[in-house]
Every structure is written in structure tokens, then in C-alpha cells.
């Protein structure tokens, strides 16, 4: 036996177009009638969901994001105004005071936004 020939027989049906390998890989071909069929376990959403019972709850993330951003804007304004005032002239490290003002306004903004979100959530439950 030569080194180029293998002792095991080689099935050439996989190498031909339309051979056994391509038939097994292709599977059944879908038809136009299959696309129109809807599985029995799927239902229309209008049959399941009653729009009068959908709860319109607020998105807490949006409330907190707006509160934090508004708190930052107010904190920058108040801190900047404080740095320009005469009260900041005698302070050794005005950046620390500015940071405290900024963080306090941001925390207050988030807290106020949280309260508004809870109030909006309570209002969404009213009348049920």
C-alpha cells in the first residue's frame, strides 16, 4: 500500500452536490402555507390584556435621573455664587466647600425626585 492511499474506504457521496450530506443539512423546505399558520399557543395581545387594568406606574429611574441632574445644576449655581461672594474669601480651601454644596444639592435633588415618584405612584393606584 502506498503512503498516499488510506486503508479505510472513503465515502464519496458527501463530496457530490446533492449527496447525503447536503440532503441531511437542508432539512424540510418551508412552503408559503407554513408561513400563514400561527402556532396554537400564541394568542393576540388584545385577547389577554385589558387596557383598563394596565397600571400606569412611574419610572423611578427617570425621576431620580432628572432629580440628580437638576440637583447638580442648582449645586453648580449655588456653589459658584458662593465662591464669588465675600464669605468665601476667608476660607482656606473653597473647593471643599464647593464640593459639599454640590453633593448636598445633588442628594436633595434625588430625594425630592424620589418623593415625587412615590406621590406619582400613589396617584396611579388611586381609583382602583
C-alpha positions as CSV (number, residue, x, y, z in Angstrom):
1,X,0.0,0.0,0.0
2,X,1.3,3.4,-0.8
3,X,1.5,6.3,1.7
4,X,-1.0,8.3,-0.3
5,X,-3.7,5.8,-0.1
6,X,-5.8,5.2,3.0
7,X,-6.7,1.7,4.2
8,X,-10.3,2.9,5.2
9,X,-12.7,3.2,2.4
10,X,-13.8,6.8,1.7
11,X,-17.5,7.5,1.1
12,X,-17.6,9.9,-1.9
13,X,-21.4,10.6,-1.6
14,X,-20.7,13.5,0.7
15,X,-18.5,15.2,-1.9
16,X,-21.0,15.2,-4.7
17,X,-23.6,18.0,-5.0
18,X,-26.9,16.7,-3.8
19,X,-25.2,13.9,-1.9
20,X,-26.2,12.5,1.5
21,X,-24.5,15.4,3.5
22,X,-26.3,18.1,1.7
23,X,-29.7,16.4,2.0
24,X,-29.3,15.9,5.7
25,X,-28.3,19.6,6.2
26,X,-31.0,21.2,4.2
27,X,-34.0,19.7,6.1
28,X,-37.6,20.3,5.0
29,X,-38.1,23.3,2.9
30,X,-40.8,25.8,4.2
31,X,-43.7,26.5,1.9
32,X,-46.0,29.5,1.6
33,X,-48.7,27.7,3.6
34,X,-46.4,27.2,6.6
35,X,-45.9,31.0,6.9
36,X,-49.6,31.6,7.2
37,X,-50.0,29.1,10.0
38,X,-49.8,30.5,13.6
39,X,-48.9,28.2,16.4
40,X,-51.8,27.4,18.7
41,X,-50.1,28.6,21.9
42,X,-49.7,32.1,20.6
43,X,-52.6,34.5,21.2
44,X,-53.4,38.0,20.3
45,X,-52.4,40.6,22.9
46,X,-55.8,42.2,22.7
47,X,-57.4,39.0,24.0
48,X,-55.1,38.8,27.0
49,X,-54.5,42.4,28.1
50,X,-57.4,44.6,29.2
51,X,-56.3,48.2,28.7
52,X,-58.4,49.4,31.6
53,X,-56.4,47.3,34.0
54,X,-52.9,48.4,32.9
55,X,-51.2,50.3,35.7
56,X,-49.5,53.5,34.7
57,X,-46.7,53.4,37.3
58,X,-43.9,56.0,37.1
59,X,-40.4,55.1,36.0
60,X,-38.3,55.7,39.2
61,X,-35.1,55.7,37.2
62,X,-36.3,58.7,35.1
63,X,-37.4,60.6,38.2
64,X,-34.1,60.0,40.0
65,X,-32.1,60.9,36.9
66,X,-33.9,64.2,36.5
67,X,-33.6,65.0,40.2
68,X,-29.9,64.3,40.2
69,X,-29.3,66.4,37.1
70,X,-31.4,69.3,38.5
71,X,-29.6,69.0,41.8
72,X,-26.2,69.2,40.0
73,X,-27.3,72.3,38.1
74,X,-28.6,74.0,41.2
75,X,-25.5,73.0,43.2
76,X,-23.2,74.4,40.5
77,X,-25.1,77.6,40.6
78,X,-25.2,78.0,44.3
79,X,-21.6,76.8,44.7
80,X,-20.4,79.2,42.0
81,X,-22.4,82.1,43.6
82,X,-20.9,81.3,47.0
83,X,-17.3,81.2,45.5
84,X,-17.9,84.7,44.1
85,X,-19.3,86.1,47.4
86,X,-17.3,87.8,50.2
87,X,-18.0,84.8,52.5
88,X,-15.6,82.6,50.5
89,X,-12.7,85.0,50.8
90,X,-11.7,83.9,54.3
91,X,-12.0,80.1,53.7
92,X,-8.7,78.2,53.3
93,X,-10.0,75.5,50.9
94,X,-13.0,76.8,49.0
95,X,-13.0,73.7,46.7
96,X,-14.0,71.6,49.7
97,X,-17.0,73.8,50.5
98,X,-18.0,73.9,46.8
99,X,-17.9,70.1,46.7
100,X,-20.0,69.9,49.8
101,X,-22.6,72.3,48.4
102,X,-22.6,70.4,45.1
103,X,-23.1,67.0,46.8
104,X,-25.8,68.3,49.2
105,X,-27.8,69.8,46.3
106,X,-27.5,66.6,44.3
107,X,-28.6,64.5,47.3
108,X,-31.5,66.9,47.9
109,X,-32.5,66.8,44.3
110,X,-32.5,63.0,44.3
111,X,-34.6,62.9,47.5
112,X,-37.1,65.4,46.2
113,X,-37.4,63.4,42.9
114,X,-37.9,60.2,44.9
115,X,-40.7,61.8,46.9
116,X,-42.3,63.0,43.6
117,X,-42.0,59.4,42.2
118,X,-43.7,57.9,45.3
119,X,-46.5,60.6,45.0
120,X,-47.0,59.8,41.3
121,X,-47.0,56.0,42.2
122,X,-49.7,56.5,44.8
123,X,-51.8,58.6,42.4
124,X,-51.6,55.8,39.8
125,X,-53.2,53.4,42.4
126,X,-56.0,55.9,43.2
127,X,-59.4,54.9,42.0
128,X,-58.8,51.1,41.9
